[in-house]
């Protein structure tokens, strides 16, 4: 799947195109109070063309919403928004201390695989800093019953907080077992996952 945030370019033959909302071009809204049930409920109403939505939580403890593409390959976007706890400034050196905790998104089985890669860094949207993390893992072997079995995954997550509230957006491959690590990456390149995560993040930080 090719993500299109309005930058142009054609999809490859047989490749579906996911049209994303354009970035607002302005800094995030500055929240003025900790997130409550009313704000979580408001955020739970956000929809995106090309995605089905499942609201898993919208209450006093915050928001968790999952979106999955209508077309394949299936890409799932999970949005978590909550009031701040342990909110660090958006500075990479400070977030590096949280690296091991951030790897929970990778999963134990993939973390144990020798060729799993994990990266983290800093990026920006409209000159506002964000922290990102990315991983690719493939620990799949032949299985007499199903053909292939094991753990696999690739995901790009982006983090932000304004000192009052925090939000994380994760875009990840959520389709059938790919034949290889490279096939999975070809289906959902890092650049596409990043573009999707940033588009979702930009919408939510202009809505909260």
C-alpha positions as CSV (number, residue, x, y, z in Angstrom):
1,X,0.0,0.0,0.0
2,X,1.2,3.5,-0.8
3,X,0.3,6.3,1.6
4,X,-0.4,9.7,-0.1
5,X,-0.5,12.8,2.1
6,X,-0.9,15.0,-0.9
7,X,2.7,14.9,-2.1
8,X,1.9,13.4,-5.5
9,X,3.4,10.4,-7.1
10,X,1.7,7.3,-8.7
11,X,1.0,4.0,-7.1
12,X,2.7,0.9,-8.5
13,X,0.6,-1.4,-10.6
14,X,-1.7,-3.4,-8.3
15,X,-0.9,-1.2,-5.4
16,X,-3.7,0.5,-3.6
17,X,-3.3,4.2,-2.6
18,X,-4.4,5.5,0.9
19,X,-5.2,9.1,0.7
20,X,-4.4,10.8,4.0
21,X,-5.6,14.2,5.4
22,X,-3.1,17.0,4.6
23,X,-1.1,18.4,7.6
24,X,-2.7,21.5,9.1
25,X,0.5,23.5,8.8
26,X,0.1,25.0,12.3
27,X,1.4,24.0,15.8
28,X,-0.6,21.6,17.9
29,X,-3.4,22.9,20.2
30,X,-2.1,23.6,23.7
31,X,-4.3,21.7,26.1
32,X,-5.3,23.6,29.3
33,X,-6.5,20.8,31.6
34,X,-5.9,17.1,32.0
35,X,-7.9,14.9,29.6
36,X,-11.4,14.0,31.0
37,X,-14.2,11.7,29.8
38,X,-15.8,14.5,27.7
39,X,-12.6,15.2,25.8
40,X,-11.9,11.5,25.3
41,X,-15.5,11.0,24.0
42,X,-15.0,14.0,21.6
43,X,-11.7,12.5,20.3
44,X,-13.3,9.1,19.8
45,X,-15.6,10.6,17.1
46,X,-12.7,11.3,14.8
47,X,-13.0,9.3,11.6
48,X,-10.6,8.8,8.6
49,X,-11.6,8.0,5.0
50,X,-10.3,4.5,4.1
51,X,-10.3,3.2,7.7
52,X,-12.8,1.3,9.8
53,X,-12.8,2.4,13.5
54,X,-13.0,0.5,16.8
55,X,-13.2,2.6,20.0
56,X,-11.8,0.5,22.8
57,X,-11.8,3.1,25.5
58,X,-13.1,6.7,25.9
59,X,-13.5,7.8,29.5
60,X,-11.9,9.3,32.5
61,X,-8.7,7.3,32.0
62,X,-8.3,8.5,28.4
63,X,-8.7,7.3,24.8
64,X,-7.7,4.2,22.9
65,X,-9.0,3.9,19.3
66,X,-8.0,1.5,16.6
67,X,-8.4,2.2,12.9
68,X,-7.8,-0.4,10.2
69,X,-7.5,0.1,6.5
70,X,-10.5,-1.0,4.4
71,X,-8.1,-2.1,1.6
72,X,-5.2,-4.5,1.9
73,X,-2.6,-4.8,3.0
74,X,-4.2,-4.2,6.4
75,X,-2.5,-1.4,8.3
76,X,-3.8,-0.7,11.9
77,X,-3.4,2.7,13.5
78,X,-3.8,2.8,17.3
79,X,-4.2,6.2,19.0
80,X,-3.7,6.5,22.8
81,X,-4.3,9.8,24.5
82,X,-4.2,10.4,28.3
83,X,-3.4,12.9,30.9
84,X,0.3,13.2,31.5
85,X,2.3,10.8,33.8
86,X,6.0,10.7,33.5
87,X,5.9,13.2,30.6
88,X,9.4,14.1,29.5
89,X,10.2,17.1,27.4
90,X,10.3,16.1,23.7
91,X,14.1,15.9,23.6
92,X,15.7,12.7,22.3
93,X,18.5,12.5,24.9
94,X,15.9,12.4,27.7
95,X,13.7,9.9,25.8
96,X,16.7,7.6,25.2
97,X,16.5,6.6,28.9
98,X,13.0,5.2,28.2
99,X,14.2,3.1,25.2
100,X,13.8,-0.3,26.9
101,X,10.3,0.5,28.0
102,X,9.4,1.7,24.5
103,X,10.3,-1.7,23.1
104,X,7.2,-3.2,24.7
105,X,5.6,-2.5,21.3
106,X,7.9,-4.9,19.6
107,X,6.9,-7.9,21.8
108,X,9.0,-10.5,23.6
109,X,9.1,-13.0,20.8
110,X,10.4,-10.5,18.2
111,X,12.8,-8.9,20.7
112,X,14.4,-12.3,21.1
113,X,14.9,-12.8,17.3
114,X,18.4,-12.0,16.2
115,X,17.5,-9.9,13.2
116,X,14.9,-7.7,14.8
117,X,15.8,-4.1,14.3
118,X,14.7,-1.2,16.6
119,X,15.3,2.5,16.0
120,X,14.2,5.7,17.7
121,X,14.8,9.3,17.0
122,X,13.4,12.8,16.8
123,X,11.3,14.3,14.0
124,X,9.0,17.3,13.5
125,X,5.6,18.2,12.1
126,X,5.3,21.9,11.2
127,X,8.4,22.7,13.3
128,X,7.1,21.0,16.4
129,X,9.3,18.2,17.8
130,X,8.1,14.6,18.2
131,X,9.8,11.4,19.2
132,X,9.5,8.3,17.0
133,X,10.3,4.6,17.2
134,X,10.4,2.0,14.5
135,X,10.9,-1.7,14.4
136,X,10.9,-4.6,12.0
137,X,10.9,-8.2,13.2
138,X,10.3,-11.5,11.4
139,X,10.5,-14.8,13.3
140,X,8.5,-17.1,11.2
141,X,9.2,-20.8,10.3
142,X,7.4,-23.5,8.2
143,X,4.5,-25.2,10.0
144,X,3.1,-28.5,8.7
145,X,-0.5,-27.4,9.5
146,X,-0.6,-23.8,8.4
147,X,2.5,-23.4,6.1
148,X,4.0,-20.6,8.2
149,X,3.9,-19.8,11.9
150,X,5.6,-17.4,14.3
151,X,5.8,-13.7,15.1
152,X,6.2,-10.9,12.7
153,X,5.7,-7.2,12.7
154,X,6.7,-3.7,11.6
155,X,5.5,-0.5,13.1
156,X,6.2,3.2,13.3
157,X,5.1,5.0,16.5
158,X,5.2,8.7,17.2
159,X,5.0,10.3,20.7
160,X,4.0,13.8,21.8
161,X,3.0,15.6,25.0
162,X,2.5,19.3,25.9
163,X,3.2,18.8,29.6
164,X,-0.5,18.5,30.4
165,X,-1.6,15.6,28.1
166,X,0.2,13.0,26.1
167,X,-0.6,11.0,22.9
168,X,0.9,8.1,21.0
169,X,0.1,7.0,17.5
170,X,1.2,3.6,16.2
171,X,0.9,2.6,12.5
172,X,1.7,-1.1,11.9
173,X,1.3,-4.0,9.5
174,X,-1.7,-6.2,10.5
175,X,-2.2,-8.6,7.7
176,X,-1.6,-12.2,6.9
177,X,1.8,-13.8,7.5
178,X,4.2,-12.5,4.9
179,X,6.5,-14.9,3.1
180,X,9.5,-13.0,4.2
181,X,10.7,-10.1,6.2
182,X,11.4,-8.2,3.0
183,X,7.9,-8.9,1.6
184,X,6.5,-7.3,4.8
185,X,8.7,-4.2,4.4
186,X,7.8,-3.9,0.8
187,X,4.1,-4.1,1.6
188,X,4.4,-1.4,4.3
189,X,7.6,0.6,4.0
190,X,8.8,2.7,6.9
191,X,8.1,5.8,4.9
192,X,4.4,4.9,4.5
193,X,4.0,4.0,8.1
194,X,5.6,7.3,9.1
195,X,3.4,9.3,6.8
196,X,0.3,7.6,8.2
197,X,1.3,8.1,11.8
198,X,2.1,11.7,11.3
199,X,-1.2,12.4,9.5
200,X,-3.2,10.9,12.3
201,X,-1.1,12.6,15.0
202,X,-1.6,16.0,13.3
203,X,-5.4,15.6,13.3
204,X,-5.6,14.6,16.9
205,X,-3.3,17.3,18.3
206,X,-5.5,19.8,16.5
207,X,-8.6,18.3,18.0
208,X,-7.7,17.7,21.6
